[in-house]
Amino acid sequence: MCGIVGLFLKNPALQPELGLLTSRMLRTMTERGPDSAGFAVYNALAAGQRKMTVRGITPETQGPFEAGFLELVGGTGTLLQRHDHVVLTYAGVHEAALRAYVRDFGAGIAFAASGEGIELYKGVGLPEHVATRFGLEGMGGTHAIGHTRMATESAVTIAGAHPFSTGPDQCLVHNGSLSNHNTLRRQLVREGLSFETENDSEVAAGYLSWRLSRGEKLDEALKASIDDLDGFYTFVVGTRDGFAVLRDPVACKPAVLAETDDYVAFASEYRAFAELPGIANAQVFEPEPQRVYHWDHAA
Amino acid sequence: MQIIDMNTTDLRALNTALQAGEAGSAWSVHNPAGRHALAVGLMEDMTVTIDGHAGYYAAGMNQKAQVTINGNAGQGVAENMMSGAVHVKGNASSSAGATAQGGLLVIEGDAGARCGISMKGVDIVVRGSVGHMSAFMGQSGNLVVCGDAGEALGDSLYETRIFVRGTVKGLGADCEEQPMTEQDRTILAGLLERAGVTDCTPADFRRYGSARTLYHFHVDNASAY
């Protein structure tokens, strides 16, 4: 099983409520995925600024990690702690050095995502508890995607929770299972990508990042995945400016979309929409298999 | 009219109350909010209106009852219906009317993939279009599609009749277009009337059925077994 949700706001007036609406949707999908949950919230910074989400911060590592970060970015960065995750904001020139700093820090600290807009949080436990831990309800932004996991193929760990981020401002959530992920992972490793888990969904995320890094547009990369990925999937893919939805040709994994003048919402089941404003008059429909649905804010 | 509000009623309490309802009674279910398994297993000739969107398996295993959904329905609406009628005012997700043995299922909008999968006698009328693999392994009954049909229509079909007004993206294994007989026209006209479809006539439709090459043992294929 597993539950997926996504919310893309067309009306800027709703942006302060993005986290609140997303947390309600996520909570409703608990029955589809009670083991772990995760979500990505997009809220773009000014040009030249970047942010990075890092997880696995403890009371013991918080001080040294922060000191090292501020030293590295010359005191101009900021740091926002949310439970065991921290969001770093800094000038883009420090990206490479900061990635190396996080990678080499040890003590269970791990890179989660970076980009101009993405913040990515995930944790083990009931979706409602995970959302509360990070204060999702209070977060604003332009769009968000989330996932509730019922683990079948690999362990219940934070690393195995969705979303997976394998490129700047990119993340993917997946309901389904892939059967050729080991072969594809080896091919992508030869192309220079690295993977943190044995999870099939991380390979799908990496595949799309690889295509995007070669200059393809998101819809082109997703269309190519229909030929290259073997298995069952409903994907929701987030980028800095929006999100996209794709279902495999058999389409046995559920998906439903709702669109109003104010937003586009995606979920595994209609139940997740029930508390959205204006849902009674929304256009509610099921995405067709093999067709890429894509919404974005003009860059 | 008895009203049940799902904001204050447990799902089991709803179904228990409906299943104990008397013939001729009328019920309205408020705030369904996409919950699963609403109004299932009804066995009396009563009317039930679900006032909003329904989740999976709404009005499943229905006998005799007339169930209307004033919204969309999730997967498997009216699955294994025996008799009665289920009317979806919006769209239906995949596997609508799966394995249903009787009764009438009307979907005003579109139906998703596998509409009427393994249908065994139900009549299904879809005002819009149906997704891929519809009427897969259909054994009897009629599937009427006023819009278009997706890929692999009628794959591995037995004796379900399929009528499509629009385009068919592709036929499944052993499904073929067949001439519309007088009997077909009569059946189709009756179904359109029962479904309240007044804007199209039997002459607008094409008829599809089983070529019957898959489900009879063929001695030339003996070496394949």
Interface residues (C-beta under 8 A of the other chain):
Chain A: V250 A251 C252 P254 V256 E269 Y270 R271 A272 F273 A274 A280 V284 F285 E286 E288 P289
Chain B: A33 G34 R35 G52 H53 G55 Y56 N72 G74 Q75 G90 N91 S93 S94 D110 G112 A113 G131 H132
